[in-house]
Amino acid sequence: MSAKPASCTKTISQDLRKRVVDYIEAGHSCRAAARHFKVSESFAIKLMVRWQTQGDIAPCPRARPPGSGKLAPYRGFLRAQVESQPDVTLAELTEVLKKKHGVDVHLSNVARCLSKMGLSYKKNSGRH
């Protein structure tokens, strides 16, 4: 049996989680439950540990909540910078963030943040 790469993981349904827990509580081992339900052994073991310690089998959140992240508190600042100087570069924005707020971020993070705010930089001959 080949192992799946980590990038192919998916959330296992609540129904299957409940059946795995019930199967193990009926006297079967975690590894036997994993074979029976065709899930990984580590999933069955971790599920039972979570069930026994927390009484919960719901999946953990898989992503950051919207609006969170390193640049979330500085969105207003970034918007003001872009509106006051429309042809500002990403490199200049990262420098200003570092100097004024002590935030060290990559250009791509700033670009992604601006994109989410609906701001974009289009190259055209009129700007030169």
Buried (B, 14 or more C-beta within 10 A) or exposed (E): EEEEEEEEEEEBEEEBBEBBBEBBEEEBBBEBBBBBBEBBBEBBBEBBEBBEEEEEBEEEEEEEEEEEBEBEEBBEBBBEBBEEEEEBEBEEBBEBBEEEEEBEBEEEBBBBBBEBBEBEBEEEEEEE
